[in-house]
Amino acid sequence: MTALRIDGKALARQVQDGISKEILELNNKLGRAPCLAVILVGDNPASKVYVKAKAKNAESCGIDTIDVFLPGNIDNKMLEAKIKELNTKPNIDGILLQLPLPPGLDEYKALSAIDPALDVDGLHPINQGLLLRGEKSLRPCTPSGVIELIDYAREKLGLKRDISGLQSTVVGRSILVGKPVSLMLLERHCTVTLCHSRTKNLMEECRRADILVAAVGRQELIKGDWVKKDAIVIDVGINRTESGALVGDVDFQSVSKIAAAITPVPGGVGPMTIAMLLKNTLESAKQRAAHGGKVT
Ligand SMILES: NC(=O)c1ccc[n+]([C@@H]2O[C@H](COP(=O)([O-])OP(=O)(O)OC[C@H]3O[C@@H](n4cnc5c(N)ncnc54)[C@H](OP(=O)(O)O)[C@@H]3O)[C@@H](O)[C@H]2O)c1
């Protein structure tokens, strides 16, 4: 059997079409297009590519973007001052700080300087705290995309949306992916096992999973014999091989012979991360329109 290849590009297109329609309606209330400010510190080549892709997709949905390029040698104070200045601009509905920051800068401090109402990456401690409590908040984009991909795969497989009681294993415990995706799966009533570099017998933990999410950053770590038959496998990892190709944390060839569905790399989680960023920007702009243009 060959697993269903979960087409993240197609799902992202669907989501972005919906966003475009909502933006047409919102523009009248807001008196302008929603606007996303993207901050890039330094000249990390991969980050430059991601920032470009975000701006291109934003514009295709009718979201304006402002690029804020800062030199790699700035200090935390200067970065936080710039973020605080952007917080006060009435025409900016979302602020994204592209990670990773150059060495020497404190990501947690910089992320905490973003107004939580504009935190479209969902990484401010207030938004992460609200997620922990299961309250409405701007949620991290990649984990939100992972949940949408699971729902999409289950629909394509003819399974019900309800995933309560299913065993899910998440490999990786970053604040960007592993921890928030675990909380979101828990919110959907899965039984969640969260694994990391000190996990004993990772293979067994993976093999128990009905839903397996890999967010590790280790090229093709998860092999076919690590996966339960008919599992749904979401591969968040992006790794560059020696030949320059992009591969995930999951060995697509062997796992697709066992799993019911699997996301490819590229073309799986990546496009959905961008779609969720644009959805958060729309949400933030809607909140602003509802409050007469003010940040809540
Ligand atoms: N597609 C997208 O849009 C998207 C978005 C974000 C990230 N990513 C990709 O997803 C991957 C993870 O990103 P991240 O930011 O979460 O990375 P990260 O902050 O480096 O975290 C990696 C996690 O993996 C764990 N880990 C490392 N080696 C392991 C091993 N051999 N066995 C088990 N666990 C191991 C680490 O454990 P410890 O905590 O114990 O160190 C850590 O919790 C990267 O490849 C990144 O590029 C993709």
The ligand as an SDF file (V2000), in Angstrom:
LIG
                    3D

 48 52  0  0  0  0  0  0  0  0999 V2000
    7.9100   23.6440    7.6220 N   0  0  0  0  0  0  0  0  0  0  0  0
    7.9130   24.7000    8.4150 C   0  0  0  0  0  0  0  0  0  0  0  0
    7.1960   25.6610    8.1770 O   0  0  0  0  0  0  0  0  0  0  0  0
    8.7790   24.6970    9.6360 C   0  0  0  0  0  0  0  0  0  0  0  0
    8.5510   25.6040   10.6600 C   0  0  0  0  0  0  0  0  0  0  0  0
    9.3420   25.5320   11.7940 C   0  0  0  0  0  0  0  0  0  0  0  0
   10.3590   24.5830   11.8730 C   0  0  0  0  0  0  0  0  0  0  0  0
   10.5700   23.7390   10.8270 N   0  0  0  0  0  0  0  0  0  0  0  0
   11.6020   22.7030   10.8680 C   0  0  0  0  0  0  0  0  0  0  0  0
   11.2230   21.7670   11.8670 O   0  0  0  0  0  0  0  0  0  0  0  0
   12.3870   21.2300   12.4990 C   0  0  0  0  0  0  0  0  0  0  0  0
   12.3000   21.4940   13.9830 C   0  0  0  0  0  0  0  0  0  0  0  0
   12.2500   22.8880   14.2070 O   0  0  0  0  0  0  0  0  0  0  0  0
   12.3370   23.4910   15.6880 P   0  0  0  0  0  0  0  0  0  0  0  0
   12.4310   24.9600   15.5580 O   0  0  0  0  0  0  0  0  0  0  0  0
   11.2680   22.9070   16.5170 O   0  0  0  0  0  0  0  0  0  0  0  0
   13.7830   22.9040   16.1150 O   0  0  0  0  0  0  0  0  0  0  0  0
   14.5870   22.9700   17.4820 P   0  0  0  0  0  0  0  0  0  0  0  0
   14.2130   24.1740   18.2660 O   0  0  0  0  0  0  0  0  0  0  0  0
   16.0040   22.7360   17.1040 O   0  0  0  0  0  0  0  0  0  0  0  0
   14.0530   21.6970   18.2840 O   0  0  0  0  0  0  0  0  0  0  0  0
   14.3570   20.3960   17.8620 C   0  0  0  0  0  0  0  0  0  0  0  0
   13.7750   19.4200   18.8430 C   0  0  0  0  0  0  0  0  0  0  0  0
   14.1160   18.1170   18.4160 O   0  0  0  0  0  0  0  0  0  0  0  0
   14.6720   17.3750   19.4870 C   0  0  0  0  0  0  0  0  0  0  0  0
   15.6630   16.4490   18.9760 N   0  0  0  0  0  0  0  0  0  0  0  0
   16.8450   16.7290   18.3870 C   0  0  0  0  0  0  0  0  0  0  0  0
   17.4720   15.6150   18.0270 N   0  0  0  0  0  0  0  0  0  0  0  0
   16.6900   14.5880   18.4120 C   0  0  0  0  0  0  0  0  0  0  0  0
   16.7990   13.1860   18.3240 C   0  0  0  0  0  0  0  0  0  0  0  0
   17.8470   12.5820   17.7340 N   0  0  0  0  0  0  0  0  0  0  0  0
   15.7930   12.4410   18.8340 N   0  0  0  0  0  0  0  0  0  0  0  0
   14.7240   13.0250   19.4080 C   0  0  0  0  0  0  0  0  0  0  0  0
   14.5530   14.3510   19.5050 N   0  0  0  0  0  0  0  0  0  0  0  0
   15.5400   15.1200   19.0260 C   0  0  0  0  0  0  0  0  0  0  0  0
   15.2940   18.4070   20.4110 C   0  0  0  0  0  0  0  0  0  0  0  0
   15.3450   17.8600   21.7050 O   0  0  0  0  0  0  0  0  0  0  0  0
   15.9290   18.6630   22.9850 P   0  0  0  0  0  0  0  0  0  0  0  0
   14.8700   19.6640   23.3600 O   0  0  0  0  0  0  0  0  0  0  0  0
   16.1120   17.6220   24.0050 O   0  0  0  0  0  0  0  0  0  0  0  0
   17.1880   19.3170   22.5230 O   0  0  0  0  0  0  0  0  0  0  0  0
   14.3190   19.5710   20.2660 C   0  0  0  0  0  0  0  0  0  0  0  0
   13.2640   19.4760   21.2020 O   0  0  0  0  0  0  0  0  0  0  0  0
   13.5630   21.9240   11.8030 C   0  0  0  0  0  0  0  0  0  0  0  0
   13.9980   21.0960   10.7540 O   0  0  0  0  0  0  0  0  0  0  0  0
   12.9710   23.1920   11.2570 C   0  0  0  0  0  0  0  0  0  0  0  0
   13.6630   23.6810   10.1320 O   0  0  0  0  0  0  0  0  0  0  0  0
    9.7890   23.7690    9.7240 C   0  0  0  0  0  0  0  0  0  0  0  0
  1  2  1  0
  2  3  2  0
  2  4  1  0
  4  5  1  0
  4 48  2  0
  5  6  2  0
  6  7  1  0
  7  8  2  0
  8  9  1  0
  8 48  1  0
  9 10  1  0
  9 46  1  0
 10 11  1  0
 11 12  1  0
 11 44  1  0
 12 13  1  0
 13 14  1  0
 14 15  2  0
 14 16  1  0
 14 17  1  0
 17 18  1  0
 18 19  2  0
 18 20  1  0
 18 21  1  0
 21 22  1  0
 22 23  1  0
 23 24  1  0
 23 42  1  0
 24 25  1  0
 25 26  1  0
 25 36  1  0
 26 27  1  0
 26 35  1  0
 27 28  2  0
 28 29  1  0
 29 30  1  0
 29 35  2  0
 30 31  1  0
 30 32  2  0
 32 33  1  0
 33 34  2  0
 34 35  1  0
 36 37  1  0
 36 42  1  0
 37 38  1  0
 38 39  2  0
 38 40  1  0
 38 41  1  0
 42 43  1  0
 44 45  1  0
 44 46  1  0
 46 47  1  0
M  CHG  2   8   1  16  -1
M  END
$$$$
